[in-house]
Amino acid sequence: MDYTVGLINERNIGDKITKGDLLFTISSNKSLTKEQIKRLQKSIVFTNKSVKENIF
């Protein structure tokens, strides 16, 4: 386990975003694997409706 990894949310739930906006920044001593990138992509939910609360 790598305890030096960090994630900074650049946007909050309910924020309006547009294509190309930075959603989060990941800091790590190692490059992400293809599987890790795929899992991150699957964890992001986009909608045209305003989100007021956590949907998880």
Distance bins in CASP14 RR format, pairs under 12 A and 6 or more apart:
PFRMAT RR
TARGET T0000
AUTHOR 0000-0000-0000
RMODE 2
METHOD distances of the structure
MODEL  1
1 30 0 0 0 0 0 1 0 0 0 0 0
2 26 0 0 0 0 0 1 0 0 0 0 0
2 27 0 0 0 0 0 1 0 0 0 0 0
2 28 1 0 0 1 0 0 0 0 0 0 0
2 29 1 0 0 1 0 0 0 0 0 0 0
2 30 1 0 0 1 0 0 0 0 0 0 0
2 31 0 0 0 0 0 1 0 0 0 0 0
2 32 0 0 0 0 0 1 0 0 0 0 0
2 36 0 0 0 0 0 1 0 0 0 0 0
3 27 0 0 0 0 0 1 0 0 0 0 0
3 28 0 0 0 0 0 1 0 0 0 0 0
3 29 0 0 0 0 0 1 0 0 0 0 0
4 26 0 0 0 0 0 1 0 0 0 0 0
4 27 1 0 0 1 0 0 0 0 0 0 0
4 28 1 0 0 1 0 0 0 0 0 0 0
4 29 1 0 1 0 0 0 0 0 0 0 0
4 30 0 0 0 0 1 0 0 0 0 0 0
5 25 0 0 0 0 0 1 0 0 0 0 0
5 26 1 0 0 1 0 0 0 0 0 0 0
5 27 1 0 0 1 0 0 0 0 0 0 0
5 28 1 0 1 0 0 0 0 0 0 0 0
5 29 1 0 0 1 0 0 0 0 0 0 0
5 30 0 0 0 0 1 0 0 0 0 0 0
5 31 0 0 0 0 0 1 0 0 0 0 0
5 32 0 0 0 0 1 0 0 0 0 0 0
5 36 0 0 0 0 0 1 0 0 0 0 0
6 24 0 0 0 0 1 0 0 0 0 0 0
6 25 0 0 0 0 1 0 0 0 0 0 0
6 26 1 0 0 1 0 0 0 0 0 0 0
6 27 1 0 1 0 0 0 0 0 0 0 0
6 28 1 0 0 1 0 0 0 0 0 0 0
6 29 0 0 0 0 0 1 0 0 0 0 0
6 30 0 0 0 0 0 1 0 0 0 0 0
6 32 0 0 0 0 0 1 0 0 0 0 0
7 23 0 0 0 0 0 1 0 0 0 0 0
7 24 1 0 1 0 0 0 0 0 0 0 0
7 25 1 0 0 1 0 0 0 0 0 0 0
7 26 1 0 1 0 0 0 0 0 0 0 0
7 27 1 0 0 1 0 0 0 0 0 0 0
7 28 0 0 0 0 1 0 0 0 0 0 0
7 32 0 0 0 0 0 1 0 0 0 0 0
7 36 0 0 0 0 0 1 0 0 0 0 0
7 40 0 0 0 0 1 0 0 0 0 0 0
7 43 0 0 0 0 0 1 0 0 0 0 0
8 22 0 0 0 0 1 0 0 0 0 0 0
8 23 0 0 0 0 0 1 0 0 0 0 0
8 24 1 0 0 1 0 0 0 0 0 0 0
8 25 1 0 1 0 0 0 0 0 0 0 0
8 26 1 0 0 1 0 0 0 0 0 0 0
8 27 1 0 0 1 0 0 0 0 0 0 0
9 15 0 0 0 0 1 0 0 0 0 0 0
9 17 0 0 0 0 0 1 0 0 0 0 0
9 22 0 0 0 0 0 1 0 0 0 0 0
9 23 1 0 0 1 0 0 0 0 0 0 0
9 24 1 0 1 0 0 0 0 0 0 0 0
9 25 0 0 0 0 1 0 0 0 0 0 0
9 26 0 0 0 0 0 1 0 0 0 0 0
9 44 0 0 0 0 0 1 0 0 0 0 0
10 17 0 0 0 0 1 0 0 0 0 0 0
10 20 0 0 0 0 0 1 0 0 0 0 0
10 21 1 0 0 1 0 0 0 0 0 0 0
10 22 1 0 1 0 0 0 0 0 0 0 0
10 23 1 0 1 0 0 0 0 0 0 0 0
10 24 1 0 1 0 0 0 0 0 0 0 0
10 25 1 0 0 1 0 0 0 0 0 0 0
10 26 0 0 0 0 0 1 0 0 0 0 0
11 17 1 0 1 0 0 0 0 0 0 0 0
11 18 0 0 0 0 0 1 0 0 0 0 0
11 20 0 0 0 0 0 1 0 0 0 0 0
11 21 1 0 0 1 0 0 0 0 0 0 0
11 22 1 0 0 1 0 0 0 0 0 0 0
11 23 1 0 1 0 0 0 0 0 0 0 0
11 24 1 0 0 1 0 0 0 0 0 0 0
11 25 0 0 0 0 0 1 0 0 0 0 0
11 44 0 0 0 0 0 1 0 0 0 0 0
11 46 0 0 0 0 0 1 0 0 0 0 0
11 51 0 0 0 0 0 1 0 0 0 0 0
12 23 0 0 0 0 0 1 0 0 0 0 0
12 24 0 0 0 0 0 1 0 0 0 0 0
12 51 0 0 0 0 1 0 0 0 0 0 0
12 52 0 0 0 0 0 1 0 0 0 0 0
12 53 0 0 0 0 0 1 0 0 0 0 0
12 54 0 0 0 0 0 1 0 0 0 0 0
13 23 0 0 0 0 0 1 0 0 0 0 0
13 44 0 0 0 0 0 1 0 0 0 0 0
13 45 0 0 0 0 1 0 0 0 0 0 0
13 47 0 0 0 0 0 1 0 0 0 0 0
13 50 0 0 0 0 0 1 0 0 0 0 0
13 51 1 0 1 0 0 0 0 0 0 0 0
13 52 0 0 0 0 1 0 0 0 0 0 0
13 53 1 0 0 1 0 0 0 0 0 0 0
13 54 1 0 0 1 0 0 0 0 0 0 0
13 55 1 0 0 1 0 0 0 0 0 0 0
13 56 0 0 0 0 1 0 0 0 0 0 0
14 23 0 0 0 0 0 1 0 0 0 0 0
14 45 0 0 0 0 0 1 0 0 0 0 0
14 46 0 0 0 0 0 1 0 0 0 0 0
14 47 0 0 0 0 1 0 0 0 0 0 0
14 48 0 0 0 0 0 1 0 0 0 0 0
14 49 0 0 0 0 1 0 0 0 0 0 0
14 50 1 0 0 1 0 0 0 0 0 0 0
14 51 1 0 1 0 0 0 0 0 0 0 0
14 52 1 0 0 1 0 0 0 0 0 0 0
14 53 0 0 0 0 1 0 0 0 0 0 0
14 54 0 0 0 0 0 1 0 0 0 0 0
14 55 0 0 0 0 0 1 0 0 0 0 0
15 21 0 0 0 0 1 0 0 0 0 0 0
15 22 0 0 0 0 0 1 0 0 0 0 0
15 23 0 0 0 0 1 0 0 0 0 0 0
15 24 0 0 0 0 0 1 0 0 0 0 0
15 46 0 0 0 0 0 1 0 0 0 0 0
15 50 0 0 0 0 1 0 0 0 0 0 0
15 51 0 0 0 0 1 0 0 0 0 0 0
15 52 0 0 0 0 0 1 0 0 0 0 0
16 46 0 0 0 0 0 1 0 0 0 0 0
16 47 0 0 0 0 0 1 0 0 0 0 0
16 48 0 0 0 0 0 1 0 0 0 0 0
16 49 0 0 0 0 0 1 0 0 0 0 0
16 50 0 0 0 0 1 0 0 0 0 0 0
16 51 0 0 0 0 0 1 0 0 0 0 0
17 23 1 0 0 1 0 0 0 0 0 0 0
17 24 0 0 0 0 0 1 0 0 0 0 0
17 44 0 0 0 0 0 1 0 0 0 0 0
17 45 0 0 0 0 0 1 0 0 0 0 0
17 46 0 0 0 0 1 0 0 0 0 0 0
17 47 0 0 0 0 0 1 0 0 0 0 0
17 48 0 0 0 0 0 1 0 0 0 0 0
17 50 0 0 0 0 0 1 0 0 0 0 0
17 51 0 0 0 0 0 1 0 0 0 0 0
18 46 0 0 0 0 0 1 0 0 0 0 0
19 46 0 0 0 0 0 1 0 0 0 0 0
21 44 0 0 0 0 0 1 0 0 0 0 0
21 46 0 0 0 0 0 1 0 0 0 0 0
23 40 0 0 0 0 1 0 0 0 0 0 0
23 41 0 0 0 0 0 1 0 0 0 0 0
23 43 0 0 0 0 0 1 0 0 0 0 0
23 44 1 0 0 1 0 0 0 0 0 0 0
23 45 0 0 0 0 0 1 0 0 0 0 0
23 46 0 0 0 0 1 0 0 0 0 0 0
24 40 0 0 0 0 1 0 0 0 0 0 0
24 41 0 0 0 0 0 1 0 0 0 0 0
24 43 0 0 0 0 0 1 0 0 0 0 0
24 44 0 0 0 0 1 0 0 0 0 0 0
26 32 1 0 0 1 0 0 0 0 0 0 0
26 36 0 0 0 0 1 0 0 0 0 0 0
26 37 0 0 0 0 1 0 0 0 0 0 0
26 40 0 0 0 0 1 0 0 0 0 0 0
28 36 0 0 0 0 1 0 0 0 0 0 0
30 36 0 0 0 0 1 0 0 0 0 0 0
31 37 0 0 0 0 1 0 0 0 0 0 0
32 38 0 0 0 0 1 0 0 0 0 0 0
32 39 0 0 0 0 1 0 0 0 0 0 0
32 40 1 0 0 1 0 0 0 0 0 0 0
32 41 0 0 0 0 0 1 0 0 0 0 0
33 39 0 0 0 0 1 0 0 0 0 0 0
33 40 0 0 0 0 0 1 0 0 0 0 0
34 40 0 0 0 0 0 1 0 0 0 0 0
34 41 0 0 0 0 0 1 0 0 0 0 0
35 41 0 0 0 0 0 1 0 0 0 0 0
35 42 0 0 0 0 0 1 0 0 0 0 0
36 42 0 0 0 0 0 1 0 0 0 0 0
36 43 0 0 0 0 0 1 0 0 0 0 0
37 43 0 0 0 0 0 1 0 0 0 0 0
37 44 0 0 0 0 0 1 0 0 0 0 0
38 44 0 0 0 0 0 1 0 0 0 0 0
43 55 0 0 0 0 0 1 0 0 0 0 0
43 56 0 0 0 0 1 0 0 0 0 0 0
44 55 0 0 0 0 0 1 0 0 0 0 0
44 56 0 0 0 0 0 1 0 0 0 0 0
45 51 0 0 0 0 1 0 0 0 0 0 0
45 54 0 0 0 0 0 1 0 0 0 0 0
45 55 1 0 0 1 0 0 0 0 0 0 0
45 56 0 0 0 0 1 0 0 0 0 0 0
46 55 0 0 0 0 0 1 0 0 0 0 0
47 55 0 0 0 0 1 0 0 0 0 0 0
49 55 0 0 0 0 0 1 0 0 0 0 0
END
